[in-house]
């Protein structure tokens, strides 16, 4: 069940969440929100190793997001949830880029 602050209780994981498409757009990992929606709905994104087929999947701090980026695969760890689509330096503070195999 969601409250007005966007928190969603799901199993044992409780805390503030943000839609996957909004997170990718806010952090500038996707060029547009519709591009992020298309990636998610095509099943090209994984959250914590689980394949996602919906753009409204909840993202929390600590989650791992794996997605294709041009001819490579990117893996990022969510550090914090952004409040807006700000400048690139602000967006980059919201995630940590991981190398495959880490």
URWO-V621916 format. One record per pair of residues at least 12 apart in sequence whose ideal C-beta (glycine too) atoms are under 10 Angstrom apart, sorted by sequence separation. I is the first residue (numbers start at 0). GAP is how many residues later the second one is. If there is no record, write none. Layout:
I|GAP, I|GAP
This chain:
4|12, 5|12, 20|12, 23|12, 24|12, 39|12, 40|12, 44|12, 46|12, 47|12, 63|12, 64|12, 81|12, 2|13, 5|13, 20|13, 22|13, 23|13, 38|13, 39|13, 40|13, 46|13, 51|13, 62|13, 63|13, 64|13, 78|13, 79|13, 80|13, 81|13, 18|14, 20|14, 21|14, 39|14, 40|14, 47|14, 49|14, 51|14, 62|14, 63|14, 78|14, 79|14, 1|15, 20|15, 21|15, 23|15, 29|15, 39|15, 40|15, 47|15, 48|15, 50|15, 51|15, 61|15, 62|15, 78|15, 79|15, 19|16, 20|16, 23|16, 38|16, 39|16, 46|16, 47|16, 49|16, 60|16, 61|16, 77|16, 78|16, 18|17, 19|17, 20|17, 36|17, 37|17, 39|17, 46|17, 47|17, 48|17, 60|17, 61|17, 77|17, 78|17, 18|18, 20|18, 36|18, 45|18, 46|18, 47|18, 59|18, 60|18, 61|18, 75|18, 76|18, 77|18, 19|19, 20|19, 35|19, 36|19, 45|19, 46|19, 58|19, 60|19, 75|19, 76|19, 19|20, 20|20, 44|20, 45|20, 46|20, 60|20, 75|20, 76|20, 18|21, 23|21, 33|21, 44|21, 45|21, 59|21, 73|21, 74|21, 75|21, 76|21, 32|22, 43|22, 44|22, 58|22, 74|22, 75|22, 43|23, 44|23, 73|23, 74|23, 20|24, 43|24, 73|24, 74|24, 19|25, 73|25, 74|25, 76|25, 41|26, 73|26, 74|26, 19|27, 39|27, 45|27, 72|27, 74|27, 38|28, 71|28, 38|29, 43|29, 45|29, 38|30, 64|30, 23|31, 35|31, 46|31, 19|32, 26|32, 62|32, 63|32, 65|32, 20|33, 21|33, 60|33, 64|33, 19|34, 20|34, 21|34, 22|34, 60|34, 63|34, 65|34, 12|35, 18|35, 19|35, 20|35, 22|35, 23|35, 18|36, 19|36, 20|36, 22|36, 28|36, 18|37, 19|37, 21|37, 22|37, 29|37, 18|38, 19|38, 20|38, 26|38, 28|38, 18|39, 19|39, 29|39, 16|40, 17|40, 18|40, 22|40, 28|40, 16|41, 17|41, 23|41, 15|42, 16|42, 17|42, 22|42, 14|43, 15|43, 16|43, 17|43, 19|43, 23|43, 15|44, 16|44, 12|45, 14|45, 15|45, 19|45, 28|45, 13|46, 14|46, 16|46, 12|47, 14|47, 19|47, 28|47, 9|48, 12|49, 26|49, 7|50, 9|50, 12|50, 6|51, 26|51, 5|52, 7|52, 23|52, 26|52, 32|52, 6|53, 22|53, 26|53, 26|54, 27|54, 22|55, 25|55, 26|55, 1|56, 25|56, 24|57, 25|57, 27|57, 22|58, 25|58, 26|58, 27|58, 21|59, 22|59, 25|59, 26|59, 27|59, 17|60, 21|60, 24|60, 25|60, 27|60, 26|61, 27|62, 28|62, 17|63, 21|63, 26|63, 27|63, 28|63, 15|64, 16|64, 17|64, 25|64, 26|64, 27|64, 15|65, 17|65, 25|65, 26|65, 28|65, 14|66, 24|66, 26|66, 27|66, 28|66, 26|67, 27|67, 25|68, 26|68, 28|68, 22|71, 23|71, 22|72, 5|75, 17|76
